[in-house]
């Protein structure tokens, strides 16, 4: 139960600390949902939430994609491999 309380506290802290990130949302549940997404992305990628917000694609026409992060090193490596195979 403690873990849920800590996560809830961190999520609500994001909503309170960065209200401009939630201006397009009038529903508190949607604000909490976006903040939870931000916390999850920042935790998974080991980045600050201020960086995670740039990866969020949350919106009406986002094709159900919530966040995107590209690794340029992997992308360039894949590109080099495909050139060699040609």
C-alpha positions, 0 to 999 in steps of 0.5 A: 500500500505504501508504494501506491501512496508514494506514486500517487503523491509523485503524480499529484506533485507533477500536476501541481508543480507543472500546471501549464502541462495540463492546461488543455485538460479540464478533467482532473482524472485526465490530468492525473493520467497524463502525470502518471504517463510522465512519471512512467516515461521518466522512470523507464528512460531514467530522465527528468519529467521536464525532459519526458514532457517533450516525448509525450504525444497525448492528444486526440489524433495521436493514433493511441501512441502516448510517448515516443523516444528515438535512440539515434545511435541505434537508428544510425547503426541500423541505417549503416547495416542496411546500406552495407546489405545493399 
